[in-house]
Amino acid sequence: MEQKKFRLRLNLFDGIVLALALAVGAFLLWTAMKPQIPDEAAPASTSSVRYTVRLQRCILGTSELIRTGDQVADNIKNYVVGEVTAVEAVPCRRRVLDRENLRKVWAETDAFEDILLTLESPCQITDSAITLDGGYELRVGSTAYLRGIGYMGAGPVVSIEEVAK
């Protein structure tokens, strides 16, 4: 009896699938075997930071509840985010439709006020972030959800500055 020889016949599709499988296997082997390079990030410096949050659309009179020296906490994660150093009530402005000119304009509302709340807190400053002592990461433009004794509000972080010691 004659013994048949095994011949591997690959068409174009089979060749492409086999090449991709080999490439994925080589990549996975390379990522598993490569040495880990430690991150050489700059060490964090401990400092103090003063930042301002604009609490938007607060009920009139809310600014009178805030006292200098009060502790303020994050309303979501319950982190202490700092001590109040200054409070300023400003008119609340919102976008409304100007029906005559068919465009949106800024208008002041009588029932609400915005509060510019300036806080001071110890922090750690790295190249990538400013982290308050409670673990709260601070960035300009991010929304802060704050609460104090008798009030709470939300609004963007308007400015951040490092306090010289």
C-alpha positions in Angstrom: 0.0 0.0 0.0 1.1 3.4 -0.9 1.3 5.9 2.0 0.0 9.4 1.2 2.1 12.4 2.0 0.6 15.3 4.0 0.6 18.5 2.0 -0.5 21.8 3.5 -2.4 23.9 1.0 -3.1 27.5 2.0 -5.1 30.0 0.1 -4.6 33.8 0.5 -7.2 34.1 3.3 -5.7 31.3 5.4 -2.2 32.8 5.0 -3.4 36.2 6.2 -5.2 34.7 9.2 -2.1 32.7 10.1 0.2 35.7 9.8 -2.1 37.8 12.0 -2.3 35.0 14.6 1.5 34.8 14.7 1.9 38.6 15.0 -0.6 38.7 17.9 1.2 35.8 19.6 4.6 37.6 19.1 3.3 40.8 20.5 1.8 39.1 23.6 5.1 37.3 24.2 7.1 40.5 23.8 4.8 42.4 26.3 5.1 39.6 28.8 8.9 39.3 28.6 10.0 43.0 28.5 11.5 44.4 31.6 9.5 46.9 33.7 10.9 50.4 33.6 10.2 52.2 36.9 8.4 55.6 36.7 10.8 58.4 37.4 8.2 61.0 38.2 9.2 64.0 40.1 8.5 63.7 43.8 5.5 65.5 45.2 6.1 68.7 47.0 4.0 69.6 50.0 2.6 73.1 50.0 -0.6 75.1 50.6 -3.0 76.2 47.9 -5.7 78.9 47.7 -8.4 78.4 45.1 -11.8 79.9 44.2 -15.0 78.1 43.4 -18.0 79.8 41.9 -21.1 78.3 43.5 -23.8 78.8 40.9 -27.5 79.5 41.3 -27.6 79.6 45.1 -30.7 81.0 46.8 -30.5 84.6 47.8 -29.0 85.0 51.2 -26.9 81.8 51.1 -23.7 83.8 51.1 -24.6 85.2 54.6 -24.5 81.6 56.0 -20.8 81.2 55.0 -18.3 82.4 57.6 -14.5 82.9 57.3 -12.8 80.0 58.9 -15.5 77.4 58.3 -14.4 73.9 57.1 -15.9 72.9 53.7 -16.3 69.3 52.5 -16.8 67.6 49.2 -20.5 66.7 49.0 -19.9 63.4 47.1 -16.9 61.8 48.6 -17.0 63.6 52.0 -13.4 64.9 51.7 -12.4 68.0 53.6 -11.4 70.4 50.9 -10.3 73.4 52.8 -11.1 76.4 55.1 -13.0 79.4 53.9 -10.8 82.6 53.6 -13.1 84.8 51.6 -16.8 85.0 50.5 -18.2 87.3 47.8 -21.8 87.3 46.5 -22.2 88.3 42.8 -25.3 88.4 40.7 -26.3 85.2 39.1 -26.2 85.4 35.3 -27.7 82.9 32.9 -28.3 82.6 29.2 -31.8 83.6 28.0 -33.4 83.9 24.6 -33.7 87.5 23.2 -36.9 87.0 21.2 -36.5 90.3 19.3 -33.1 89.5 17.9 -33.4 85.7 18.1 -30.2 85.1 19.9 -29.1 84.1 23.4 -27.9 86.8 25.8 -26.7 86.9 29.4 -29.2 88.2 31.9 -29.2 88.6 35.7 -31.7 86.7 37.7 -33.3 88.1 40.9 -34.0 84.9 42.8 -30.5 83.6 42.8 -26.9 84.6 43.5 -23.5 83.2 42.6 -21.0 82.9 45.4 -17.2 83.2 44.9 -15.9 81.0 47.6 -12.2 81.2 48.3 -10.7 78.2 50.1 -7.2 77.4 51.5 -5.9 73.9 52.0 -2.6 72.0 52.4 -1.9 69.9 49.3 0.7 67.9 47.4 1.8 69.3 44.0 3.1 67.0 41.3 3.7 67.5 37.6 0.3 66.0 36.7 -2.1 67.1 39.5 -2.7 69.1 42.7 -4.1 66.8 45.4 -5.5 68.1 48.6 -4.7 66.4 51.8 -8.0 64.6 51.9 -7.3 63.0 48.5 -9.4 65.5 46.4 -7.8 66.2 43.0 -8.1 69.9 42.1 -8.2 71.2 38.5 -9.4 74.6 37.1 -12.7 74.1 35.2 -13.7 71.0 37.0 -17.0 71.1 38.9 -16.8 71.0 42.7 -19.7 69.9 44.8 -19.3 71.5 48.2 -21.1 71.7 51.5 -20.7 73.6 54.7 -22.8 74.3 57.8 -26.3 75.1 56.5 -25.6 75.3 52.8 -24.3 73.3 49.8 -23.7 74.2 46.2 -21.9 73.3 43.0 -19.8 75.2 40.5 -16.6 75.3 38.6 -13.1 75.9 40.1 -12.3 79.3 38.8 -8.7 79.8 39.9 -5.9 78.1 41.8 -2.8 79.7 43.3 0.0 78.4 45.5 0.4 80.1 48.8 3.9 81.2 49.7 5.0 80.1 53.1 
